[in-house]
Amino acid sequence: MNRVLIKNAKIVNEGIIFEGDVLIENDLIVEISESISAKSSECKIIDAEGNYLIPGAIDDQVHFREPGLTHKGDIESESKAAVAGGITSFIEQPNTIPNAVTQEVLEQKYVIAAEKSYANYSFMMGATNDNLDEVLKTNPRNVAGIKIFLGSSTGNMLVDNEVVLERIFSSTPMLIAVHCEDENTIKHNLKKYKEEFGEDIPVTVHHLIRSEEACYISSSKAIALAKKTGARLHVFHLSTAKEMDLFTNKIPLEDKKITAEVCIHHLWFSNEDYATKGNLIKWNPAVKTANDRKVLWEALLDGRIDVIATDHAPHTLEEKKQPYLKAPSGGPLVQHAVVAMFEAYHQGKISIEKIVEKMCHNPAKIFKIEKRGFIKVGYYADLVIVNSGLPWSVKKENILAKCGWSPFEEFTFKSRITHTFVNGQLVYSAFKVKDIRAGKRLLFDR
C-alpha cells in the first residue's frame, strides 16, 4: 500500500485556509485533520513546513501537439512541465494532426496519454462543418466536451456554417467549448494593414488585426445561439473588456449554462509588451490593451469569469522568430501558470483562496470531473505544495516544455512549487520530475 502523510500544511480548500495534515492511501485522500499521527512505519511523511497545500490545478485548455506536431511538444514533455508547475490534470484540444474529429483519432490520443502522461488527461472532440455524426457519438462519461473553433486554426476546424453550428448546439447535451474570433473581421483588418505595411506588418498591431470587435462579434453570436438552443457553452480565452458585458455573476456557478475562461497571458501582458516580447506573446485571441486586462481582472474577481487556464501552445523559437505574418500564435505556459497567479497574490490582486477556486474547484465543477479539484476525503490525491516565499528565476536550463523557451524567461517569481502529487504518487520534488507516469484518464459525473 502507498501511504503518505503530509504534515504541517496550510490547506487551501473551498474558500478557507486551515492548518492541518492530510493522509493519502494509494491514490485517494483518506483523512484530513488538524493533526494525524503516523500509525505505520510504512507511511512516508512529508513535512509541508507551513507552506500552502492546494488541490492540483486543472488546466481546461492546452495544446500538447501530439500527434503530428511533436517537434513543438508532446504529451510526455508537456505533462512533465505541467506537473512541475502544479497542474495535475489537463484537457487537450483537437487541432493536432490529424485533427481529432473522428472517434478513432480521438481514442488514439487517449492511448498515447495512457502510456506517456505524467498528469491526468482528457481530450476534446473537435467539430467541423461536416462531422456532426461523429460528434454525436462522443461519450460524455470519459470525454471532456466538444470544441468548436469559430476563428481559423490548424486544419479543417473552422466551423463557419451557421446551419451546422445550430445543429451542433441543438443536438449535443455535452459541454461545448468555443474559440471566438470573427473570421471576416480579421480578414478585413489584415487587408487594411497589408495595404499600409505590405508583408512587413509589425506584431505591435496584432491586437488591432485580431481585434476587440472580432472577439465580441463572435462571442456574442455564440452566446445568443446557446441561449436560443439551451446548449451548455464554455467560452475559452476571453481577452476584451467589451466581452465582459456578455457574462453574469448573478447566479451560482452550478446554475450557469454559459461559463467563461481567461488565460494567464491575458491577465499578465498588454499590447505595450509587444515592443519587447514581439512574437513570443503573439496569441490568438491577441493580448489586448491595459484597460482590457484591468477589466478582465475585475470580471475574474466578481464572478463573471469562472476559470483561469493557460492555452499552453508551444512553438519552436525558430518558428516564433519568423516575420509576424509567418510566426505562429501561441506559447508555453503550464510550468509557470500557478506561480504567476501567486505573483498576482503577492501584488495584492487576488487571494490564494480565489486562485484555488478559479484554477482547481471551478474547472472540476464546470466539466463535472469526478473526484478531483478539491482536498476532500475520498477524492483523488492530486495535491501541490507551494512555498510562497521561495524566489526563483525562469532560465532556459529550468524550462521543461520541449520548445525550450518561455515568455517569462528571466522573470523572478516569489513563489515556487516544491511537491506535486498525482493520484497519490509524488511525481515532482526537489525541483525534479520523477519518472512516474501517474496520470489517469479523467472521468465525468454526467
C-alpha positions as a Python dict, from the first residue, in 0.01 Angstrom:
ca = {
    (1, 'M'): (0, 0, 0),
    (2, 'N'): (117, 352, -84),
    (3, 'R'): (74, 559, 234),
    (4, 'V'): (185, 922, 252),
    (5, 'L'): (125, 1165, 538),
    (6, 'I'): (157, 1536, 459),
    (7, 'K'): (204, 1729, 785),
    (8, 'N'): (206, 2094, 888),
    (9, 'A'): (34, 2230, 580),
    (10, 'K'): (-175, 2540, 524),
    (11, 'I'): (-458, 2358, 349),
    (12, 'V'): (-650, 2569, 97),
    (13, 'N'): (-996, 2440, 10),
    (14, 'E'): (-1341, 2583, -61),
    (15, 'G'): (-1265, 2938, 40),
    (16, 'I'): (-1079, 2873, 364),
    (17, 'I'): (-719, 2814, 474),
    (18, 'F'): (-657, 2595, 778),
    (19, 'E'): (-350, 2430, 926),
    (20, 'G'): (-351, 2054, 925),
    (21, 'D'): (-238, 1718, 793),
    (22, 'V'): (-354, 1503, 501),
    (23, 'L'): (-323, 1124, 482),
    (24, 'I'): (-304, 953, 144),
    (25, 'E'): (-359, 580, 88),
    (26, 'N'): (-288, 452, -262),
    (27, 'D'): (-447, 713, -492),
    (28, 'L'): (-701, 866, -252),
    (29, 'I'): (-718, 1115, 34),
    (30, 'V'): (-838, 914, 335),
    (31, 'E'): (-807, 1161, 624),
    (32, 'I'): (-780, 1537, 678),
    (33, 'S'): (-727, 1657, 1033),
    (34, 'E'): (-559, 1915, 1250),
    (35, 'S'): (-305, 1650, 1345),
    (36, 'I'): (-262, 1294, 1219),
    (37, 'S'): (-8, 1057, 1375),
    (38, 'A'): (179, 811, 1156),
    (39, 'K'): (43, 470, 1257),
    (40, 'S'): (277, 265, 1041),
    (41, 'S'): (647, 260, 968),
    (42, 'E'): (546, 214, 604),
    (43, 'C'): (395, 562, 597),
    (44, 'K'): (611, 817, 415),
    (45, 'I'): (599, 1152, 595),
    (46, 'I'): (637, 1481, 410),
    (47, 'D'): (665, 1795, 620),
    (48, 'A'): (498, 2083, 435),
    (49, 'E'): (677, 2319, 677),
    (50, 'G'): (384, 2559, 698),
    (51, 'N'): (358, 2602, 321),
    (52, 'Y'): (34, 2602, 122),
    (53, 'L'): (-124, 2272, 20),
    (54, 'I'): (-363, 2323, -271),
    (55, 'P'): (-555, 2085, -496),
    (56, 'G'): (-372, 2013, -819),
    (57, 'A'): (-466, 2273, -1078),
    (58, 'I'): (-689, 2163, -1367),
    (59, 'D'): (-598, 2329, -1696),
    (60, 'D'): (-905, 2312, -1919),
    (61, 'Q'): (-727, 2425, -2235),
    (62, 'V'): (-388, 2304, -2360),
    (63, 'H'): (-231, 2208, -2692),
    (64, 'F'): (29, 1936, -2626),
    (65, 'R'): (90, 1883, -3002),
    (66, 'E'): (71, 1504, -3020),
    (67, 'P'): (16, 1353, -3271),
    (68, 'G'): (161, 1527, -3573),
    (69, 'L'): (336, 1833, -3429),
    (70, 'T'): (576, 1669, -3186),
    (71, 'H'): (872, 1885, -3286),
    (72, 'K'): (698, 2155, -3079),
    (73, 'G'): (590, 1941, -2784),
    (74, 'D'): (439, 1606, -2695),
    (75, 'I'): (224, 1457, -2421),
    (76, 'E'): (527, 1334, -2225),
    (77, 'S'): (727, 1658, -2234),
    (78, 'E'): (438, 1896, -2176),
    (79, 'S'): (275, 1688, -1899),
    (80, 'K'): (614, 1690, -1722),
    (81, 'A'): (616, 2070, -1747),
    (82, 'A'): (259, 2073, -1617),
    (83, 'V'): (326, 1871, -1301),
    (84, 'A'): (638, 2079, -1232),
    (85, 'G'): (403, 2378, -1244),
    (86, 'G'): (139, 2230, -1012),
    (87, 'I'): (-106, 2134, -1289),
    (88, 'T'): (-216, 1775, -1227),
    (89, 'S'): (-495, 1746, -1488),
    (90, 'F'): (-528, 1885, -1839),
    (91, 'I'): (-786, 1896, -2116),
    (92, 'E'): (-620, 1895, -2459),
    (93, 'Q'): (-761, 2043, -2777),
    (94, 'P'): (-836, 1864, -3107),
    (95, 'N'): (-623, 2065, -3354),
    (96, 'T'): (-341, 1813, -3367),
    (97, 'I'): (-252, 1635, -3694),
    (98, 'P'): (-465, 1454, -3781),
    (99, 'N'): (-739, 1664, -3621),
    (100, 'A'): (-933, 1478, -3352),
    (101, 'V'): (-1261, 1495, -3544),
    (102, 'T'): (-1338, 1123, -3556),
    (103, 'Q'): (-1387, 887, -3263),
    (104, 'E'): (-1099, 675, -3388),
    (105, 'V'): (-844, 958, -3388),
    (106, 'L'): (-976, 1086, -3055),
    (107, 'E'): (-929, 747, -2892),
    (108, 'Q'): (-576, 716, -3033),
    (109, 'K'): (-481, 1023, -2831),
    (110, 'Y'): (-607, 857, -2514),
    (111, 'V'): (-396, 550, -2592),
    (112, 'I'): (-84, 769, -2623),
    (113, 'A'): (-159, 953, -2299),
    (114, 'A'): (-220, 630, -2106),
    (115, 'E'): (138, 533, -2183),
    (116, 'K'): (310, 872, -2160),
    (117, 'S'): (130, 1123, -1939),
    (118, 'Y'): (260, 1237, -1601),
    (119, 'A'): (-67, 1425, -1540),
    (120, 'N'): (-433, 1326, -1563),
    (121, 'Y'): (-577, 1384, -1907),
    (122, 'S'): (-879, 1432, -2123),
    (123, 'F'): (-914, 1528, -2489),
    (124, 'M'): (-1179, 1738, -2658),
    (125, 'M'): (-1370, 1606, -2958),
    (126, 'G'): (-1341, 1852, -3245),
    (127, 'A'): (-1632, 1976, -3454),
    (128, 'T'): (-1613, 2065, -3824),
    (129, 'N'): (-1865, 2173, -4086),
    (130, 'D'): (-1928, 1810, -4177),
    (131, 'N'): (-1873, 1571, -3882),
    (132, 'L'): (-2191, 1601, -3675),
    (133, 'D'): (-2246, 1223, -3679),
    (134, 'E'): (-1902, 1169, -3523),
    (135, 'V'): (-1958, 1445, -3267),
    (136, 'L'): (-2282, 1283, -3152),
    (137, 'K'): (-2101, 954, -3082),
    (138, 'T'): (-1890, 1120, -2812),
    (139, 'N'): (-1915, 956, -2470),
    (140, 'P'): (-1996, 1217, -2201),
    (141, 'R'): (-1860, 987, -1930),
    (142, 'N'): (-1499, 985, -2049),
    (143, 'V'): (-1458, 1282, -2288),
    (144, 'A'): (-1441, 1640, -2157),
    (145, 'G'): (-1652, 1806, -2424),
    (146, 'I'): (-1688, 1931, -2780),
    (147, 'K'): (-1453, 2201, -2913),
    (148, 'I'): (-1559, 2442, -3186),
    (149, 'F'): (-1322, 2690, -3348),
    (150, 'L'): (-1515, 2998, -3460),
    (151, 'G'): (-1183, 3150, -3568),
    (152, 'S'): (-928, 2991, -3803),
    (153, 'S'): (-697, 2722, -3665),
    (154, 'T'): (-486, 2426, -3770),
    (155, 'G'): (-651, 2206, -4030),
    (156, 'N'): (-1017, 2182, -4131),
    (157, 'M'): (-1153, 2305, -3799),
    (158, 'L'): (-1310, 2644, -3868),
    (159, 'V'): (-1685, 2598, -3827),
    (160, 'D'): (-1840, 2885, -4021),
    (161, 'N'): (-2161, 2725, -4146),
    (162, 'E'): (-2438, 2873, -3930),
    (163, 'V'): (-2681, 2590, -4006),
    (164, 'V'): (-2424, 2335, -3891),
    (165, 'L'): (-2346, 2539, -3581),
    (166, 'E'): (-2710, 2547, -3478),
    (167, 'R'): (-2742, 2173, -3536),
    (168, 'I'): (-2439, 2104, -3312),
    (169, 'F'): (-2565, 2338, -3039),
    (170, 'S'): (-2913, 2182, -3059),
    (171, 'S'): (-2805, 1819, -3077),
    (172, 'T'): (-2540, 1755, -2812),
    (173, 'P'): (-2604, 1758, -2437),
    (174, 'M'): (-2229, 1783, -2377),
    (175, 'L'): (-2037, 2096, -2284),
    (176, 'I'): (-1940, 2292, -2596),
    (177, 'A'): (-1620, 2498, -2568),
    (178, 'V'): (-1559, 2770, -2823),
    (179, 'H'): (-1273, 2978, -2959),
    (180, 'C'): (-1446, 3304, -3056),
    (181, 'E'): (-1300, 3533, -3321),
    (182, 'D'): (-1489, 3654, -3626),
    (183, 'E'): (-1305, 3548, -3940),
    (184, 'N'): (-1448, 3816, -4171),
    (185, 'T'): (-1348, 4095, -3933),
    (186, 'I'): (-994, 3957, -3905),
    (187, 'K'): (-962, 3928, -4283),
    (188, 'H'): (-1084, 4286, -4327),
    (189, 'N'): (-836, 4416, -4068),
    (190, 'L'): (-549, 4214, -4214),
    (191, 'K'): (-619, 4357, -4562),
    (192, 'K'): (-607, 4709, -4419),
    (193, 'Y'): (-269, 4657, -4253),
    (194, 'K'): (-124, 4482, -4556),
    (195, 'E'): (-214, 4789, -4758),
    (196, 'E'): (-28, 5001, -4502),
    (197, 'F'): (277, 4781, -4433),
    (198, 'G'): (290, 4530, -4718),
    (199, 'E'): (423, 4192, -4600),
    (200, 'D'): (622, 4357, -4319),
    (201, 'I'): (340, 4405, -4068),
    (202, 'P'): (470, 4471, -3714),
    (203, 'V'): (349, 4248, -3431),
    (204, 'T'): (250, 4565, -3245),
    (205, 'V'): (-74, 4574, -3448),
    (206, 'H'): (-166, 4209, -3379),
    (207, 'H'): (-436, 4318, -3133),
    (208, 'L'): (-580, 4553, -3395),
    (209, 'I'): (-598, 4278, -3659),
    (210, 'R'): (-745, 4020, -3424),
    (211, 'S'): (-942, 4300, -3270),
    (212, 'E'): (-1187, 4362, -2988),
    (213, 'E'): (-1466, 4373, -3245),
    (214, 'A'): (-1362, 4036, -3395),
    (215, 'C'): (-1384, 3881, -3049),
    (216, 'Y'): (-1710, 4049, -2948),
    (217, 'I'): (-1897, 3969, -3270),
    (218, 'S'): (-1809, 3600, -3237),
    (219, 'S'): (-1864, 3567, -2860),
    (220, 'S'): (-2199, 3743, -2872),
    (221, 'K'): (-2317, 3518, -3158),
    (222, 'A'): (-2211, 3202, -2974),
    (223, 'I'): (-2386, 3315, -2656),
    (224, 'A'): (-2703, 3410, -2843),
    (225, 'L'): (-2705, 3066, -3008),
    (226, 'A'): (-2653, 2893, -2673),
    (227, 'K'): (-2944, 3085, -2523),
    (228, 'K'): (-3162, 3000, -2823),
    (229, 'T'): (-3083, 2627, -2817),
    (230, 'G'): (-3024, 2573, -2445),
    (231, 'A'): (-2672, 2443, -2514),
    (232, 'R'): (-2414, 2420, -2236),
    (233, 'L'): (-2149, 2672, -2351),
    (234, 'H'): (-1800, 2745, -2217),
    (235, 'V'): (-1619, 3038, -2380),
    (236, 'F'): (-1242, 2996, -2391),
    (237, 'H'): (-967, 3261, -2352),
    (238, 'L'): (-1164, 3584, -2329),
    (239, 'S'): (-947, 3887, -2400),
    (240, 'T'): (-1154, 4207, -2410),
    (241, 'A'): (-1335, 4439, -2172),
    (242, 'K'): (-1630, 4460, -2410),
    (243, 'E'): (-1699, 4086, -2390),
    (244, 'M'): (-1738, 4103, -2012),
    (245, 'D'): (-2085, 4255, -2058),
    (246, 'L'): (-2195, 3921, -2205),
    (247, 'F'): (-2149, 3729, -1879),
    (248, 'T'): (-2323, 3727, -1543),
    (249, 'N'): (-2228, 3684, -1179),
    (250, 'K'): (-2589, 3693, -1064),
    (251, 'I'): (-2635, 3315, -1038),
    (252, 'P'): (-2424, 3041, -875),
    (253, 'L'): (-2173, 2861, -1096),
    (254, 'E'): (-2365, 2536, -1064),
    (255, 'D'): (-2667, 2701, -1225),
    (256, 'K'): (-2483, 2871, -1512),
    (257, 'K'): (-2537, 2733, -1862),
    (258, 'I'): (-2283, 2978, -2006),
    (259, 'T'): (-1940, 2997, -1840),
    (260, 'A'): (-1622, 3189, -1911),
    (261, 'E'): (-1246, 3139, -1902),
    (262, 'V'): (-949, 3375, -1902),
    (263, 'C'): (-587, 3278, -1967),
    (264, 'I'): (-270, 3372, -1783),
    (265, 'H'): (-128, 3577, -2072),
    (266, 'H'): (-435, 3799, -2099),
    (267, 'L'): (-411, 3871, -1725),
    (268, 'W'): (-35, 3934, -1735),
    (269, 'F'): (62, 4110, -2059),
    (270, 'S'): (-77, 4402, -2259),
    (271, 'N'): (-19, 4533, -2611),
    (272, 'E'): (257, 4752, -2466),
    (273, 'D'): (466, 4436, -2421),
    (274, 'Y'): (475, 4361, -2796),
    (275, 'A'): (762, 4611, -2829),
    (276, 'T'): (991, 4394, -2614),
    (277, 'K'): (839, 4044, -2636),
    (278, 'G'): (740, 4050, -3004),
    (279, 'N'): (604, 3723, -3144),
    (280, 'L'): (671, 3547, -2813),
    (281, 'I'): (341, 3692, -2690),
    (282, 'K'): (157, 3651, -3019),
    (283, 'W'): (-155, 3456, -2924),
    (284, 'N'): (-499, 3410, -3073),
    (285, 'P'): (-703, 3583, -2940),
    (286, 'A'): (-446, 3859, -2915),
    (287, 'V'): (-319, 4018, -2596),
    (288, 'K'): (-512, 4344, -2588),
    (289, 'T'): (-480, 4677, -2403),
    (290, 'A'): (-402, 4755, -2040),
    (291, 'N'): (-767, 4855, -1992),
    (292, 'D'): (-883, 4519, -2130),
    (293, 'R'): (-652, 4348, -1882),
    (294, 'K'): (-787, 4561, -1596),
    (295, 'V'): (-1149, 4473, -1677),
    (296, 'L'): (-1064, 4104, -1718),
    (297, 'W'): (-924, 4110, -1364),
    (298, 'E'): (-1240, 4279, -1238),
    (299, 'A'): (-1460, 4017, -1407),
    (300, 'L'): (-1244, 3734, -1271),
    (301, 'L'): (-1280, 3862, -917),
    (302, 'D'): (-1652, 3942, -933),
    (303, 'G'): (-1752, 3604, -1081),
    (304, 'R'): (-1830, 3685, -1442),
    (305, 'I'): (-1519, 3485, -1537),
    (306, 'D'): (-1515, 3140, -1383),
    (307, 'V'): (-1185, 2974, -1479),
    (308, 'I'): (-815, 3058, -1521),
    (309, 'A'): (-636, 2841, -1781),
    (310, 'T'): (-323, 2859, -1997),
    (311, 'D'): (-399, 2778, -2363),
    (312, 'H'): (-47, 2628, -2348),
    (313, 'A'): (52, 2608, -2715),
    (314, 'P'): (426, 2565, -2773),
    (315, 'H'): (609, 2652, -3095),
    (316, 'T'): (981, 2639, -3162),
    (317, 'L'): (1188, 2954, -3125),
    (318, 'E'): (1276, 2927, -3493),
    (319, 'E'): (907, 2941, -3580),
    (320, 'K'): (849, 3233, -3346),
    (321, 'K'): (1144, 3428, -3489),
    (322, 'Q'): (984, 3443, -3833),
    (323, 'P'): (824, 3768, -3955),
    (324, 'Y'): (485, 3847, -3799),
    (325, 'L'): (274, 3705, -4083),
    (326, 'K'): (457, 3371, -4073),
    (327, 'A'): (511, 3337, -3699),
    (328, 'P'): (252, 3105, -3538),
    (329, 'S'): (36, 3211, -3245),
    (330, 'G'): (69, 3050, -2903),
    (331, 'G'): (324, 2987, -2632),
    (332, 'P'): (420, 2758, -2342),
    (333, 'L'): (262, 2840, -2004),
    (334, 'V'): (180, 2529, -1796),
    (335, 'Q'): (502, 2532, -1594),
    (336, 'H'): (454, 2890, -1476),
    (337, 'A'): (78, 2942, -1453),
    (338, 'V'): (25, 2868, -1083),
    (339, 'V'): (328, 3068, -969),
    (340, 'A'): (222, 3354, -1199),
    (341, 'M'): (-107, 3369, -1012),
    (342, 'F'): (75, 3352, -679),
    (343, 'E'): (275, 3651, -806),
    (344, 'A'): (-56, 3831, -851),
    (345, 'Y'): (-137, 3732, -491),
    (346, 'H'): (186, 3897, -376),
    (347, 'Q'): (84, 4208, -573),
    (348, 'G'): (-247, 4221, -386),
    (349, 'K'): (-460, 4143, -692),
    (350, 'I'): (-610, 3811, -581),
    (351, 'S'): (-632, 3586, -274),
    (352, 'I'): (-491, 3236, -262),
    (353, 'E'): (-842, 3105, -192),
    (354, 'K'): (-962, 3271, -514),
    (355, 'I'): (-671, 3126, -713),
    (356, 'V'): (-773, 2778, -596),
    (357, 'E'): (-1137, 2848, -678),
    (358, 'K'): (-1058, 2953, -1036),
    (359, 'M'): (-780, 2702, -1116),
    (360, 'C'): (-893, 2393, -922),
    (361, 'H'): (-1252, 2396, -796),
    (362, 'N'): (-1431, 2564, -1086),
    (363, 'P'): (-1283, 2360, -1373),
    (364, 'A'): (-1388, 2048, -1181),
    (365, 'K'): (-1739, 2185, -1135),
    (366, 'I'): (-1783, 2314, -1491),
    (367, 'F'): (-1670, 1990, -1656),
    (368, 'K'): (-1817, 1775, -1375),
    (369, 'I'): (-1484, 1599, -1326),
    (370, 'E'): (-1513, 1302, -1095),
    (371, 'K'): (-1338, 1330, -756),
    (372, 'R'): (-1082, 1596, -848),
    (373, 'G'): (-1021, 1965, -790),
    (374, 'F'): (-1075, 1963, -411),
    (375, 'I'): (-897, 1847, -96),
    (376, 'K'): (-1165, 1613, 35),
    (377, 'V'): (-1174, 1264, 183),
    (378, 'G'): (-1249, 1014, -93),
    (379, 'Y'): (-1108, 1238, -365),
    (380, 'Y'): (-801, 1155, -570),
    (381, 'A'): (-479, 1277, -410),
    (382, 'D'): (-385, 1537, -670),
    (383, 'L'): (-206, 1778, -440),
    (384, 'V'): (52, 2056, -469),
    (385, 'I'): (272, 2221, -206),
    (386, 'V'): (356, 2584, -282),
    (387, 'N'): (623, 2778, -94),
    (388, 'S'): (511, 3140, -132),
    (389, 'G'): (848, 3273, -16),
    (390, 'L'): (1100, 3083, -228),
    (391, 'P'): (1213, 3307, -515),
    (392, 'W'): (1347, 3159, -837),
    (393, 'S'): (1421, 3285, -1185),
    (394, 'V'): (1299, 3131, -1509),
    (395, 'K'): (1606, 3025, -1712),
    (396, 'K'): (1646, 2819, -2026),
    (397, 'E'): (1800, 2538, -1820),
    (398, 'N'): (1493, 2501, -1594),
    (399, 'I'): (1227, 2519, -1867),
    (400, 'L'): (1071, 2176, -1922),
    (401, 'A'): (850, 2248, -2224),
    (402, 'K'): (1002, 2083, -2531),
    (403, 'C'): (1023, 2415, -2717),
    (404, 'G'): (1279, 2535, -2460),
    (405, 'W'): (1160, 2893, -2410),
    (406, 'S'): (907, 3087, -2205),
    (407, 'P'): (753, 3436, -2220),
    (408, 'F'): (853, 3453, -1851),
    (409, 'E'): (1224, 3397, -1918),
    (410, 'E'): (1446, 3595, -1677),
    (411, 'F'): (1147, 3681, -1458),
    (412, 'T'): (1193, 3606, -1087),
    (413, 'F'): (884, 3457, -922),
    (414, 'K'): (843, 3493, -546),
    (415, 'S'): (674, 3151, -509),
    (416, 'R'): (777, 2801, -612),
    (417, 'I'): (613, 2460, -641),
    (418, 'T'): (800, 2217, -415),
    (419, 'H'): (590, 1898, -438),
    (420, 'T'): (329, 1766, -681),
    (421, 'F'): (124, 1450, -619),
    (422, 'V'): (-77, 1287, -899),
    (423, 'N'): (-311, 1010, -782),
    (424, 'G'): (-112, 982, -460),
    (425, 'Q'): (222, 946, -636),
    (426, 'L'): (490, 1207, -561),
    (427, 'V'): (582, 1291, -920),
    (428, 'Y'): (767, 1618, -855),
    (429, 'S'): (1001, 1705, -568),
    (430, 'A'): (1346, 1858, -516),
    (431, 'F'): (1268, 2059, -833),
    (432, 'K'): (1277, 1749, -1049),
    (433, 'V'): (1007, 1542, -1220),
    (434, 'K'): (1039, 1175, -1124),
    (435, 'D'): (999, 907, -1387),
    (436, 'I'): (648, 821, -1269),
    (437, 'R'): (375, 846, -1532),
    (438, 'A'): (94, 861, -1282),
    (439, 'G'): (-171, 1026, -1499),
    (440, 'K'): (-515, 868, -1541),
    (441, 'R'): (-797, 935, -1784),
    (442, 'L'): (-1038, 1186, -1634),
    (443, 'L'): (-1395, 1069, -1583),
    (444, 'F'): (-1701, 1292, -1564),
    (445, 'D'): (-2013, 1276, -1347),
    (446, 'R'): (-2269, 1303, -1625),
}
